[in-house]
C-alpha cells in the first residue's frame, strides 16, 4: 500500500541521503517524518523528508515504528 503523510516514529531508525546515497542519518524515536513516496509493502526504500533532508529508509524499519500525526493519503 502506498501511503503519504506525516508520521511520528516510535523507534529510532537509520536513513541514507537520497542525493548521494552515502551519507547516513539517525532519525531518533519521537521524530516526525513525512513519507513522500513509496509502497511500504513492495518497495525496497521509502522516500521521506526529515529536517529538510530528502532521505531513503527501508520500509521494514517503519512498519512497526509509525504513529499517525496527520491524516495520511493512500495512493
PDB file of N, CA, C, O and CB in Angstrom:
ATOM      1  N   UNK A   1       0.839  -1.176   0.000  1.00  0.00           N
ATOM      2  CA  UNK A   1       0.000   0.000   0.000  1.00  0.00           C
ATOM      3  C   UNK A   1       0.880   1.233   0.000  1.00  0.00           C
ATOM      4  O   UNK A   1       1.791   1.359   0.818  1.00  0.00           O
ATOM      5  CB  UNK A   1      -0.953   0.001   1.206  1.00  0.00           C
ATOM      6  N   UNK A   2       0.607   2.133  -0.912  1.00  0.00           N
ATOM      7  CA  UNK A   2       1.348   3.393  -0.950  1.00  0.00           C
ATOM      8  C   UNK A   2       0.689   4.365   0.010  1.00  0.00           C
ATOM      9  O   UNK A   2      -0.527   4.555  -0.011  1.00  0.00           O
ATOM     10  CB  UNK A   2       1.400   3.982  -2.395  1.00  0.00           C
ATOM     11  N   UNK A   3       1.510   4.976   0.852  1.00  0.00           N
ATOM     12  CA  UNK A   3       0.997   5.960   1.798  1.00  0.00           C
ATOM     13  C   UNK A   3       1.854   7.203   1.734  1.00  0.00           C
ATOM     14  O   UNK A   3       3.030   7.145   1.377  1.00  0.00           O
ATOM     15  CB  UNK A   3       0.964   5.393   3.232  1.00  0.00           C
ATOM     16  N   UNK A   4       1.266   8.309   2.078  1.00  0.00           N
ATOM     17  CA  UNK A   4       1.999   9.569   2.196  1.00  0.00           C
ATOM     18  C   UNK A   4       1.372  10.321   3.351  1.00  0.00           C
ATOM     19  O   UNK A   4       0.160  10.252   3.559  1.00  0.00           O
ATOM     20  CB  UNK A   4       1.959  10.414   0.857  1.00  0.00           C
ATOM     21  N   UNK A   5       2.182  11.031   4.095  1.00  0.00           N
ATOM     22  CA  UNK A   5       1.672  11.791   5.219  1.00  0.00           C
ATOM     23  C   UNK A   5       2.757  12.025   6.249  1.00  0.00           C
ATOM     24  O   UNK A   5       3.912  11.648   6.053  1.00  0.00           O
ATOM     25  CB  UNK A   5       0.492  11.079   5.852  1.00  0.00           C
ATOM     26  N   UNK A   6       2.373  12.651   7.345  1.00  0.00           N
ATOM     27  CA  UNK A   6       3.306  12.952   8.427  1.00  0.00           C
ATOM     28  C   UNK A   6       3.104  11.940   9.546  1.00  0.00           C
ATOM     29  O   UNK A   6       1.985  11.718  10.008  1.00  0.00           O
ATOM     30  CB  UNK A   6       3.111  14.405   8.952  1.00  0.00           C
ATOM     31  N   UNK A   7       4.201  11.334   9.972  1.00  0.00           N
ATOM     32  CA  UNK A   7       4.141  10.305  10.997  1.00  0.00           C
ATOM     33  C   UNK A   7       5.196  10.572  12.074  1.00  0.00           C
ATOM     34  O   UNK A   7       6.221  11.202  11.814  1.00  0.00           O
ATOM     35  CB  UNK A   7       4.340   8.909  10.374  1.00  0.00           C
ATOM     36  N   UNK A   8       4.928  10.087  13.267  1.00  0.00           N
ATOM     37  CA  UNK A   8       5.875  10.190  14.373  1.00  0.00           C
ATOM     38  C   UNK A   8       6.461   8.805  14.609  1.00  0.00           C
ATOM     39  O   UNK A   8       5.725   7.824  14.719  1.00  0.00           O
ATOM     40  CB  UNK A   8       5.189  10.749  15.672  1.00  0.00           C
ATOM     41  N   UNK A   9       7.781   8.727  14.687  1.00  0.00           N
ATOM     42  CA  UNK A   9       8.449   7.446  14.904  1.00  0.00           C
ATOM     43  C   UNK A   9       8.378   7.043  16.370  1.00  0.00           C
ATOM     44  O   UNK A   9       8.634   7.858  17.256  1.00  0.00           O
ATOM     45  CB  UNK A   9       9.909   7.517  14.445  1.00  0.00           C
ATOM     46  N   UNK A  10       8.032   5.792  16.622  1.00  0.00           N
ATOM     47  CA  UNK A  10       8.055   5.287  17.991  1.00  0.00           C
ATOM     48  C   UNK A  10       9.412   4.668  18.309  1.00  0.00           C
ATOM     49  O   UNK A  10       9.773   4.511  19.476  1.00  0.00           O
ATOM     50  CB  UNK A  10       6.935   4.256  18.205  1.00  0.00           C
ATOM     51  N   UNK A  11      10.161   4.318  17.263  1.00  0.00           N
ATOM     52  CA  UNK A  11      11.519   3.780  17.402  1.00  0.00           C
ATOM     53  C   UNK A  11      12.451   4.580  16.498  1.00  0.00           C
ATOM     54  O   UNK A  11      12.030   5.081  15.455  1.00  0.00           O
ATOM     55  CB  UNK A  11      11.568   2.251  17.045  1.00  0.00           C
ATOM     56  N   UNK A  12      13.693   4.699  16.890  1.00  0.00           N
ATOM     57  CA  UNK A  12      14.666   5.363  16.030  1.00  0.00           C
ATOM     58  C   UNK A  12      14.995   4.491  14.834  1.00  0.00           C
ATOM     59  O   UNK A  12      14.789   3.278  14.874  1.00  0.00           O
ATOM     60  CB  UNK A  12      15.941   5.698  16.810  1.00  0.00           C
ATOM     61  N   UNK A  13      15.501   5.091  13.777  1.00  0.00           N
ATOM     62  CA  UNK A  13      15.852   4.342  12.569  1.00  0.00           C
ATOM     63  C   UNK A  13      17.001   5.024  11.828  1.00  0.00           C
ATOM     64  O   UNK A  13      17.297   6.197  12.057  1.00  0.00           O
ATOM     65  CB  UNK A  13      14.628   4.205  11.642  1.00  0.00           C
ATOM     66  N   UNK A  14      17.630   4.278  10.950  1.00  0.00           N
ATOM     67  CA  UNK A  14      18.710   4.807  10.117  1.00  0.00           C
ATOM     68  C   UNK A  14      18.144   5.167   8.750  1.00  0.00           C
ATOM     69  O   UNK A  14      17.200   4.537   8.273  1.00  0.00           O
ATOM     70  CB  UNK A  14      19.876   3.777   9.983  1.00  0.00           C
ATOM     71  N   UNK A  15      18.725   6.184   8.124  1.00  0.00           N
ATOM     72  CA  UNK A  15      18.313   6.612   6.793  1.00  0.00           C
ATOM     73  C   UNK A  15      19.556   7.001   6.003  1.00  0.00           C
ATOM     74  O   UNK A  15      20.597   7.326   6.573  1.00  0.00           O
ATOM     75  CB  UNK A  15      17.302   7.797   6.867  1.00  0.00           C
ATOM     76  N   UNK A  16      19.425   6.962   4.679  1.00  0.00           N
ATOM     77  CA  UNK A  16      20.515   7.314   3.777  1.00  0.00           C
ATOM     78  C   UNK A  16      20.074   8.510   2.951  1.00  0.00           C
ATOM     79  O   UNK A  16      18.907   8.610   2.570  1.00  0.00           O
ATOM     80  CB  UNK A  16      20.913   6.111   2.862  1.00  0.00           C
ATOM     81  N   UNK A  17      20.997   9.415   2.674  1.00  0.00           N
ATOM     82  CA  UNK A  17      20.692  10.578   1.851  1.00  0.00           C
ATOM     83  C   UNK A  17      20.233  10.147   0.466  1.00  0.00           C
ATOM     84  O   UNK A  17      20.857   9.295  -0.165  1.00  0.00           O
ATOM     85  CB  UNK A  17      21.912  11.496   1.744  1.00  0.00           C
ATOM     86  N   UNK A  18      19.141  10.738  -0.002  1.00  0.00           N
ATOM     87  CA  UNK A  18      18.655  10.435  -1.344  1.00  0.00           C
ATOM     88  C   UNK A  18      19.583  11.013  -2.407  1.00  0.00           C
ATOM     89  O   UNK A  18      19.635  10.504  -3.527  1.00  0.00           O
ATOM     90  CB  UNK A  18      17.238  10.975  -1.531  1.00  0.00           C
ATOM     91  N   UNK A  19      20.305  12.060  -2.071  1.00  0.00           N
ATOM     92  CA  UNK A  19      21.159  12.741  -3.041  1.00  0.00           C
ATOM     93  C   UNK A  19      22.409  11.931  -3.375  1.00  0.00           C
ATOM     94  O   UNK A  19      22.676  11.654  -4.545  1.00  0.00           O
ATOM     95  CB  UNK A  19      21.558  14.107  -2.513  1.00  0.00           C
ATOM     96  N   UNK A  20      23.171  11.552  -2.360  1.00  0.00           N
ATOM     97  CA  UNK A  20      24.418  10.830  -2.656  1.00  0.00           C
ATOM     98  C   UNK A  20      24.381   9.348  -2.282  1.00  0.00           C
ATOM     99  O   UNK A  20      25.274   8.592  -2.662  1.00  0.00           O
ATOM    100  CB  UNK A  20      25.560  11.487  -1.934  1.00  0.00           C
ATOM    101  N   UNK A  21      23.362   8.933  -1.546  1.00  0.00           N
ATOM    102  CA  UNK A  21      23.184   7.543  -1.107  1.00  0.00           C
ATOM    103  C   UNK A  21      24.380   7.014  -0.319  1.00  0.00           C
ATOM    104  O   UNK A  21      24.594   5.804  -0.236  1.00  0.00           O
ATOM    105  CB  UNK A  21      22.940   6.652  -2.308  1.00  0.00           C
ATOM    106  N   UNK A  22      25.159   7.934   0.260  1.00  0.00           N
ATOM    107  CA  UNK A  22      26.302   7.542   1.078  1.00  0.00           C
ATOM    108  C   UNK A  22      26.184   8.077   2.496  1.00  0.00           C
ATOM    109  O   UNK A  22      26.557   7.394   3.450  1.00  0.00           O
ATOM    110  CB  UNK A  22      27.596   8.031   0.446  1.00  0.00           C
ATOM    111  N   UNK A  23      25.669   9.288   2.644  1.00  0.00           N
ATOM    112  CA  UNK A  23      25.549   9.903   3.964  1.00  0.00           C
ATOM    113  C   UNK A  23      24.446   9.206   4.759  1.00  0.00           C
ATOM    114  O   UNK A  23      23.327   9.039   4.274  1.00  0.00           O
ATOM    115  CB  UNK A  23      25.256  11.421   3.840  1.00  0.00           C
ATOM    116  N   UNK A  24      24.777   8.807   5.975  1.00  0.00           N
ATOM    117  CA  UNK A  24      23.836   8.089   6.833  1.00  0.00           C
ATOM    118  C   UNK A  24      23.378   9.008   7.951  1.00  0.00           C
ATOM    119  O   UNK A  24      24.181   9.735   8.536  1.00  0.00           O
ATOM    120  CB  UNK A  24      24.475   6.799   7.412  1.00  0.00           C
ATOM    121  N   UNK A  25      22.081   8.974   8.245  1.00  0.00           N
ATOM    122  CA  UNK A  25      21.493   9.801   9.290  1.00  0.00           C
ATOM    123  C   UNK A  25      20.719   8.922  10.260  1.00  0.00           C
ATOM    124  O   UNK A  25      20.102   7.938   9.853  1.00  0.00           O
ATOM    125  CB  UNK A  25      20.575  10.885   8.685  1.00  0.00           C
ATOM    126  N   UNK A  26      20.748   9.270  11.526  1.00  0.00           N
ATOM    127  CA  UNK A  26      19.927   8.609  12.528  1.00  0.00           C
ATOM    128  C   UNK A  26      18.702   9.479  12.757  1.00  0.00           C
ATOM    129  O   UNK A  26      18.817  10.658  13.092  1.00  0.00           O
ATOM    130  CB  UNK A  26      20.720   8.371  13.861  1.00  0.00           C
ATOM    131  N   UNK A  27      17.540   8.891  12.576  1.00  0.00           N
ATOM    132  CA  UNK A  27      16.294   9.585  12.883  1.00  0.00           C
ATOM    133  C   UNK A  27      15.854   9.065  14.242  1.00  0.00           C
ATOM    134  O   UNK A  27      15.536   7.883  14.365  1.00  0.00           O
ATOM    135  CB  UNK A  27      15.182   9.354  11.767  1.00  0.00           C
ATOM    136  N   UNK A  28      15.825   9.914  15.268  1.00  0.00           N
ATOM    137  CA  UNK A  28      15.550   9.443  16.622  1.00  0.00           C
ATOM    138  C   UNK A  28      14.080   9.104  16.860  1.00  0.00           C
ATOM    139  O   UNK A  28      13.197   9.573  16.142  1.00  0.00           O
ATOM    140  CB  UNK A  28      15.987  10.479  17.611  1.00  0.00           C
ATOM    141  N   UNK A  29      13.839   8.293  17.866  1.00  0.00           N
ATOM    142  CA  UNK A  29      12.467   7.998  18.283  1.00  0.00           C
ATOM    143  C   UNK A  29      11.791   9.311  18.670  1.00  0.00           C
ATOM    144  O   UNK A  29      12.411  10.180  19.282  1.00  0.00           O
ATOM    145  CB  UNK A  29      12.438   6.975  19.476  1.00  0.00           C
ATOM    146  N   UNK A  30      10.534   9.444  18.313  1.00  0.00           N
ATOM    147  CA  UNK A  30       9.788  10.657  18.604  1.00  0.00           C
ATOM    148  C   UNK A  30       9.852  11.703  17.509  1.00  0.00           C
ATOM    149  O   UNK A  30       9.129  12.698  17.559  1.00  0.00           O
ATOM    150  CB  UNK A  30      10.282  11.246  19.859  1.00  0.00           C
ATOM    151  N   UNK A  31      10.710  11.488  16.517  1.00  0.00           N
ATOM    152  CA  UNK A  31      10.830  12.451  15.415  1.00  0.00           C
ATOM    153  C   UNK A  31       9.634  12.328  14.480  1.00  0.00           C
ATOM    154  O   UNK A  31       9.070  11.247  14.310  1.00  0.00           O
ATOM    155  CB  UNK A  31      12.148  12.230  14.632  1.00  0.00           C
ATOM    156  N   UNK A  32       9.256  13.448  13.881  1.00  0.00           N
ATOM    157  CA  UNK A  32       8.199  13.453  12.872  1.00  0.00           C
ATOM    158  C   UNK A  32       8.836  13.422  11.488  1.00  0.00           C
ATOM    159  O   UNK A  32       9.731  14.213  11.187  1.00  0.00           O
ATOM    160  CB  UNK A  32       7.277  14.699  13.030  1.00  0.00           C
ATOM    161  N   UNK A  33       8.370  12.508  10.656  1.00  0.00           N
ATOM    162  CA  UNK A  33       8.865  12.378   9.294  1.00  0.00           C
ATOM    163  C   UNK A  33       7.686  12.447   8.333  1.00  0.00           C
ATOM    164  O   UNK A  33       6.558  12.095   8.678  1.00  0.00           O
ATOM    165  CB  UNK A  33       9.655  11.054   9.110  1.00  0.00           C
ATOM    166  N   UNK A  34       7.971  12.903   7.131  1.00  0.00           N
ATOM    167  CA  UNK A  34       6.961  12.948   6.079  1.00  0.00           C
ATOM    168  C   UNK A  34       7.315  11.871   5.067  1.00  0.00           C
ATOM    169  O   UNK A  34       8.394  11.902   4.474  1.00  0.00           O
ATOM    170  CB  UNK A  34       6.884  14.368   5.404  1.00  0.00           C
ATOM    171  N   UNK A  35       6.415  10.923   4.868  1.00  0.00           N
ATOM    172  CA  UNK A  35       6.614   9.926   3.823  1.00  0.00           C
ATOM    173  C   UNK A  35       6.171  10.567   2.521  1.00  0.00           C
ATOM    174  O   UNK A  35       5.001  10.911   2.351  1.00  0.00           O
ATOM    175  CB  UNK A  35       5.820   8.592   4.116  1.00  0.00           C
ATOM    176  N   UNK A  36       7.116  10.725   1.603  1.00  0.00           N
ATOM    177  CA  UNK A  36       6.877  11.415   0.341  1.00  0.00           C
ATOM    178  C   UNK A  36       6.426  10.445  -0.732  1.00  0.00           C
ATOM    179  O   UNK A  36       5.497  10.733  -1.487  1.00  0.00           O
ATOM    180  CB  UNK A  36       8.130  12.148  -0.112  1.00  0.00           C
ATOM    181  N   UNK A  37       7.090   9.285  -0.802  1.00  0.00           N
ATOM    182  CA  UNK A  37       6.769   8.331  -1.862  1.00  0.00           C
ATOM    183  C   UNK A  37       7.217   6.944  -1.439  1.00  0.00           C
ATOM    184  O   UNK A  37       8.206   6.785  -0.724  1.00  0.00           O
ATOM    185  CB  UNK A  37       7.437   8.738  -3.201  1.00  0.00           C
ATOM    186  N   UNK A  38       6.484   5.955  -1.886  1.00  0.00           N
ATOM    187  CA  UNK A  38       6.890   4.582  -1.659  1.00  0.00           C
ATOM    188  C   UNK A  38       5.749   3.696  -1.221  1.00  0.00           C
ATOM    189  O   UNK A  38       4.776   4.144  -0.615  1.00  0.00           O
ATOM    190  CB  UNK A  38       7.971   4.536  -0.643  1.00  0.00           C
ATOM    191  N   UNK A  39       5.895   2.437  -1.544  1.00  0.00           N
ATOM    192  CA  UNK A  39       4.935   1.414  -1.153  1.00  0.00           C
ATOM    193  C   UNK A  39       5.547   0.646   0.013  1.00  0.00           C
ATOM    194  O   UNK A  39       6.548  -0.050  -0.157  1.00  0.00           O
ATOM    195  CB  UNK A  39       4.579   0.457  -2.356  1.00  0.00           C
ATOM    196  N   UNK A  40       4.962   0.769   1.171  1.00  0.00           N
ATOM    197  CA  UNK A  40       5.530   0.188   2.389  1.00  0.00           C
ATOM    198  C   UNK A  40       5.570  -1.336   2.332  1.00  0.00           C
ATOM    199  O   UNK A  40       6.322  -1.961   3.080  1.00  0.00           O
ATOM    200  CB  UNK A  40       4.731   0.635   3.601  1.00  0.00           C
ATOM    201  N   UNK A  41       4.773  -1.938   1.459  1.00  0.00           N
ATOM    202  CA  UNK A  41       4.747  -3.391   1.332  1.00  0.00           C
ATOM    203  C   UNK A  41       5.645  -3.920   0.216  1.00  0.00           C
ATOM    204  O   UNK A  41       6.096  -5.063   0.292  1.00  0.00           O
ATOM    205  CB  UNK A  41       3.341  -3.848   1.095  1.00  0.00           C
ATOM    206  N   UNK A  42       5.918  -3.123  -0.816  1.00  0.00           N
ATOM    207  CA  UNK A  42       6.611  -3.640  -2.001  1.00  0.00           C
ATOM    208  C   UNK A  42       7.970  -3.015  -2.303  1.00  0.00           C
ATOM    209  O   UNK A  42       8.851  -3.697  -2.826  1.00  0.00           O
ATOM    210  CB  UNK A  42       5.747  -3.454  -3.173  1.00  0.00           C
ATOM    211  N   UNK A  43       8.157  -1.752  -1.990  1.00  0.00           N
ATOM    212  CA  UNK A  43       9.408  -1.071  -2.357  1.00  0.00           C
ATOM    213  C   UNK A  43      10.550  -1.427  -1.409  1.00  0.00           C
ATOM    214  O   UNK A  43      10.333  -1.763  -0.245  1.00  0.00           O
ATOM    215  CB  UNK A  43       9.202   0.444  -2.366  1.00  0.00           C
ATOM    216  N   UNK A  44      11.762  -1.345  -1.932  1.00  0.00           N
ATOM    217  CA  UNK A  44      12.950  -1.602  -1.113  1.00  0.00           C
ATOM    218  C   UNK A  44      13.303  -0.396  -0.254  1.00  0.00           C
ATOM    219  O   UNK A  44      13.889  -0.539   0.819  1.00  0.00           O
ATOM    220  CB  UNK A  44      14.138  -1.974  -1.999  1.00  0.00           C
ATOM    221  N   UNK A  45      12.944   0.796  -0.733  1.00  0.00           N
ATOM    222  CA  UNK A  45      13.237   2.027   0.001  1.00  0.00           C
ATOM    223  C   UNK A  45      12.052   2.980  -0.086  1.00  0.00           C
ATOM    224  O   UNK A  45      11.383   3.057  -1.117  1.00  0.00           O
ATOM    225  CB  UNK A  45      14.513   2.703  -0.547  1.00  0.00           C
ATOM    226  N   UNK A  46      11.795   3.708   1.001  1.00  0.00           N
ATOM    227  CA  UNK A  46      10.780   4.758   1.026  1.00  0.00           C
ATOM    228  C   UNK A  46      11.470   6.104   0.980  1.00  0.00           C
ATOM    229  O   UNK A  46      12.519   6.286   1.599  1.00  0.00           O
ATOM    230  CB  UNK A  46       9.879   4.645   2.284  1.00  0.00           C
ATOM    231  N   UNK A  47      10.896   7.048   0.257  1.00  0.00           N
ATOM    232  CA  UNK A  47      11.412   8.413   0.252  1.00  0.00           C
ATOM    233  C   UNK A  47      10.721   9.165   1.377  1.00  0.00           C
ATOM    234  O   UNK A  47       9.494   9.226   1.438  1.00  0.00           O
ATOM    235  CB  UNK A  47      11.182   9.118  -1.134  1.00  0.00           C
ATOM    236  N   UNK A  48      11.530   9.740   2.271  1.00  0.00           N
ATOM    237  CA  UNK A  48      10.995  10.507   3.398  1.00  0.00           C
ATOM    238  C   UNK A  48      11.689  11.856   3.482  1.00  0.00           C
ATOM    239  O   UNK A  48      12.761  12.053   2.911  1.00  0.00           O
ATOM    240  CB  UNK A  48      11.164   9.731   4.724  1.00  0.00           C
ATOM    241  N   UNK A  49      11.072  12.770   4.191  1.00  0.00           N
ATOM    242  CA  UNK A  49      11.664  14.068   4.448  1.00  0.00           C
ATOM    243  C   UNK A  49      11.733  14.235   5.966  1.00  0.00           C
ATOM    244  O   UNK A  49      10.745  14.046   6.676  1.00  0.00           O
ATOM    245  CB  UNK A  49      10.839  15.230   3.767  1.00  0.00           C
ATOM    246  N   UNK A  50      12.933  14.596   6.446  1.00  0.00           N
ATOM    247  CA  UNK A  50      13.171  14.817   7.865  1.00  0.00           C
ATOM    248  C   UNK A  50      14.133  15.993   7.998  1.00  0.00           C
ATOM    249  O   UNK A  50      15.240  15.958   7.459  1.00  0.00           O
ATOM    250  CB  UNK A  50      13.741  13.531   8.560  1.00  0.00           C
ATOM    251  N   UNK A  51      13.719  17.015   8.704  1.00  0.00           N
ATOM    252  CA  UNK A  51      14.548  18.216   8.908  1.00  0.00           C
ATOM    253  C   UNK A  51      15.099  18.762   7.589  1.00  0.00           C
ATOM    254  O   UNK A  51      16.298  19.016   7.471  1.00  0.00           O
ATOM    255  CB  UNK A  51      15.708  17.900   9.860  1.00  0.00           C
ATOM    256  N   UNK A  52      14.235  18.937   6.617  1.00  0.00           N
ATOM    257  CA  UNK A  52      14.593  19.497   5.305  1.00  0.00           C
ATOM    258  C   UNK A  52      15.546  18.614   4.504  1.00  0.00           C
ATOM    259  O   UNK A  52      16.113  19.071   3.511  1.00  0.00           O
ATOM    260  CB  UNK A  52      15.218  20.854   5.488  1.00  0.00           C
ATOM    261  N   UNK A  53      15.735  17.356   4.914  1.00  0.00           N
ATOM    262  CA  UNK A  53      16.608  16.444   4.181  1.00  0.00           C
ATOM    263  C   UNK A  53      15.752  15.402   3.456  1.00  0.00           C
ATOM    264  O   UNK A  53      14.795  14.874   4.023  1.00  0.00           O
ATOM    265  CB  UNK A  53      17.626  15.755   5.141  1.00  0.00           C
ATOM    266  N   UNK A  54      16.101  15.114   2.211  1.00  0.00           N
ATOM    267  CA  UNK A  54      15.454  14.042   1.455  1.00  0.00           C
ATOM    268  C   UNK A  54      16.224  12.758   1.751  1.00  0.00           C
ATOM    269  O   UNK A  54      17.412  12.652   1.446  1.00  0.00           O
ATOM    270  CB  UNK A  54      15.420  14.355  -0.099  1.00  0.00           C
ATOM    271  N   UNK A  55      15.536  11.785   2.347  1.00  0.00           N
ATOM    272  CA  UNK A  55      16.192  10.569   2.804  1.00  0.00           C
ATOM    273  C   UNK A  55      15.491   9.326   2.271  1.00  0.00           C
ATOM    274  O   UNK A  55      14.339   9.375   1.839  1.00  0.00           O
ATOM    275  CB  UNK A  55      16.234  10.532   4.324  1.00  0.00           C
ATOM    276  N   UNK A  56      16.214   8.216   2.313  1.00  0.00           N
ATOM    277  CA  UNK A  56      15.675   6.915   1.947  1.00  0.00           C
ATOM    278  C   UNK A  56      15.750   6.003   3.174  1.00  0.00           C
ATOM    279  O   UNK A  56      16.762   5.959   3.873  1.00  0.00           O
ATOM    280  CB  UNK A  56      16.454   6.299   0.734  1.00  0.00           C
ATOM    281  N   UNK A  57      14.656   5.279   3.417  1.00  0.00           N
ATOM    282  CA  UNK A  57      14.579   4.397   4.582  1.00  0.00           C
ATOM    283  C   UNK A  57      13.994   3.059   4.157  1.00  0.00           C
ATOM    284  O   UNK A  57      13.094   3.006   3.318  1.00  0.00           O
ATOM    285  CB  UNK A  57      13.724   5.036   5.714  1.00  0.00           C
ATOM    286  N   UNK A  58      14.500   1.992   4.730  1.00  0.00           N
ATOM    287  CA  UNK A  58      13.932   0.664   4.465  1.00  0.00           C
ATOM    288  C   UNK A  58      12.532   0.580   5.066  1.00  0.00           C
ATOM    289  O   UNK A  58      12.350   0.951   6.225  1.00  0.00           O
ATOM    290  CB  UNK A  58      14.844  -0.462   5.044  1.00  0.00           C
ATOM    291  N   UNK A  59      11.546   0.107   4.321  1.00  0.00           N
ATOM    292  CA  UNK A  59      10.178   0.016   4.838  1.00  0.00           C
ATOM    293  C   UNK A  59      10.059  -0.839   6.095  1.00  0.00           C
ATOM    294  O   UNK A  59       9.228  -0.560   6.959  1.00  0.00           O
ATOM    295  CB  UNK A  59       9.273  -0.541   3.778  1.00  0.00           C
ATOM    296  N   UNK A  60      10.890  -1.882   6.202  1.00  0.00           N
ATOM    297  CA  UNK A  60      10.838  -2.740   7.390  1.00  0.00           C
ATOM    298  C   UNK A  60      11.090  -1.936   8.669  1.00  0.00           C
ATOM    299  O   UNK A  60      10.553  -2.263   9.728  1.00  0.00           O
ATOM    300  CB  UNK A  60      11.869  -3.874   7.270  1.00  0.00           C
ATOM    301  N   UNK A  61      11.901  -0.894   8.567  1.00  0.00           N
ATOM    302  CA  UNK A  61      12.190  -0.038   9.715  1.00  0.00           C
ATOM    303  C   UNK A  61      10.951   0.733  10.160  1.00  0.00           C
ATOM    304  O   UNK A  61      10.830   1.092  11.331  1.00  0.00           O
ATOM    305  CB  UNK A  61      13.318   0.935   9.379  1.00  0.00           C
ATOM    306  N   UNK A  62      10.033   0.990   9.231  1.00  0.00           N
ATOM    307  CA  UNK A  62       8.865   1.822   9.514  1.00  0.00           C
ATOM    308  C   UNK A  62       7.610   1.044   9.870  1.00  0.00           C
ATOM    309  O   UNK A  62       6.719   1.598  10.514  1.00  0.00           O
ATOM    310  CB  UNK A  62       8.578   2.680   8.345  1.00  0.00           C
ATOM    311  N   UNK A  63       7.509  -0.195   9.482  1.00  0.00           N
ATOM    312  CA  UNK A  63       6.247  -0.923   9.624  1.00  0.00           C
ATOM    313  C   UNK A  63       5.671  -0.882  11.030  1.00  0.00           C
ATOM    314  O   UNK A  63       4.466  -0.694  11.198  1.00  0.00           O
ATOM    315  CB  UNK A  63       6.441  -2.345   9.219  1.00  0.00           C
ATOM    316  N   UNK A  64       6.509  -1.054  12.037  1.00  0.00           N
ATOM    317  CA  UNK A  64       6.018  -1.072  13.419  1.00  0.00           C
ATOM    318  C   UNK A  64       6.400   0.175  14.197  1.00  0.00           C
ATOM    319  O   UNK A  64       6.179   0.244  15.406  1.00  0.00           O
ATOM    320  CB  UNK A  64       6.546  -2.286  14.135  1.00  0.00           C
ATOM    321  N   UNK A  65       6.974   1.168  13.510  1.00  0.00           N
ATOM    322  CA  UNK A  65       7.513   2.322  14.220  1.00  0.00           C
ATOM    323  C   UNK A  65       6.775   3.622  13.940  1.00  0.00           C
ATOM    324  O   UNK A  65       7.256   4.689  14.322  1.00  0.00           O
ATOM    325  CB  UNK A  65       8.945   2.492  13.870  1.00  0.00           C
ATOM    326  N   UNK A  66       5.623   3.561  13.286  1.00  0.00           N
ATOM    327  CA  UNK A  66       4.932   4.792  12.909  1.00  0.00           C
ATOM    328  C   UNK A  66       3.668   5.027  13.720  1.00  0.00           C
ATOM    329  O   UNK A  66       2.874   4.114  13.943  1.00  0.00           O
ATOM    330  CB  UNK A  66       4.588   4.760  11.444  1.00  0.00           C
ATOM    331  N   UNK A  67       3.500   6.261  14.155  1.00  0.00           N
ATOM    332  CA  UNK A  67       2.252   6.741  14.733  1.00  0.00           C
ATOM    333  C   UNK A  67       1.786   7.892  13.857  1.00  0.00           C
ATOM    334  O   UNK A  67       2.572   8.768  13.495  1.00  0.00           O
ATOM    335  CB  UNK A  67       2.428   7.186  16.243  1.00  0.00           C
ATOM    336  N   UNK A  68       0.521   7.882  13.523  1.00  0.00           N
ATOM    337  CA  UNK A  68      -0.042   8.916  12.653  1.00  0.00           C
ATOM    338  C   UNK A  68      -0.065  10.270  13.357  1.00  0.00           C
ATOM    339  O   UNK A  68      -0.539  10.374  14.489  1.00  0.00           O
ATOM    340  CB  UNK A  68      -1.460   8.530  12.209  1.00  0.00           C
ATOM    341  N   UNK A  69       0.451  11.314  12.686  1.00  0.00           N
ATOM    342  CA  UNK A  69       0.385  12.663  13.206  1.00  0.00           C
ATOM    343  C   UNK A  69      -0.667  13.448  12.436  1.00  0.00           C
ATOM    344  O   UNK A  69      -1.489  14.139  13.038  1.00  0.00           O
ATOM    345  CB  UNK A  69       1.759  13.354  13.121  1.00  0.00           C
ATOM    346  N   UNK A  70      -0.647  13.348  11.121  1.00  0.00           N
ATOM    347  CA  UNK A  70      -1.636  13.998  10.257  1.00  0.00           C
ATOM    348  C   UNK A  70      -2.269  12.910   9.400  1.00  0.00           C
ATOM    349  O   UNK A  70      -1.667  11.860   9.174  1.00  0.00           O
ATOM    350  CB  UNK A  70      -0.983  15.131   9.362  1.00  0.00           C
ATOM    351  N   UNK A  71      -3.456  13.157   8.936  1.00  0.00           N
ATOM    352  CA  UNK A  71      -4.172  12.184   8.121  1.00  0.00           C
ATOM    353  C   UNK A  71      -3.365  11.795   6.888  1.00  0.00           C
ATOM    354  O   UNK A  71      -3.026  12.664   6.084  1.00  0.00           O
ATOM    355  CB  UNK A  71      -5.530  12.742   7.705  1.00  0.00           C
ATOM    356  N   UNK A  72      -3.044  10.498   6.715  1.00  0.00           N
ATOM    357  CA  UNK A  72      -2.274  10.097   5.536  1.00  0.00           C
ATOM    358  C   UNK A  72      -3.155  10.051   4.309  1.00  0.00           C
ATOM    359  O   UNK A  72      -4.380   9.979   4.406  1.00  0.00           O
ATOM    360  CB  UNK A  72      -1.616   8.737   5.756  1.00  0.00           C
ATOM    361  N   UNK A  73      -2.523  10.094   3.166  1.00  0.00           N
ATOM    362  CA  UNK A  73      -3.260   9.874   1.936  1.00  0.00           C
ATOM    363  C   UNK A  73      -2.794   8.550   1.379  1.00  0.00           C
ATOM    364  O   UNK A  73      -1.593   8.289   1.317  1.00  0.00           O
ATOM    365  CB  UNK A  73      -3.052  11.038   0.910  1.00  0.00           C
ATOM    366  N   UNK A  74      -3.727   7.711   0.973  1.00  0.00           N
ATOM    367  CA  UNK A  74      -3.370   6.446   0.363  1.00  0.00           C
ATOM    368  C   UNK A  74      -3.493   6.602  -1.133  1.00  0.00           C
ATOM    369  O   UNK A  74      -4.499   7.108  -1.631  1.00  0.00           O
ATOM    370  CB  UNK A  74      -4.259   5.287   0.885  1.00  0.00           C
ATOM    371  N   UNK A  75      -2.485   6.172  -1.845  1.00  0.00           N
ATOM    372  CA  UNK A  75      -2.458   6.349  -3.297  1.00  0.00           C
ATOM    373  C   UNK A  75      -2.736   5.039  -3.993  1.00  0.00           C
ATOM    374  O   UNK A  75      -2.755   4.985  -5.222  1.00  0.00           O
ATOM    375  CB  UNK A  75      -1.112   6.911  -3.754  1.00  0.00           C
TER     376      UNK A  75
END
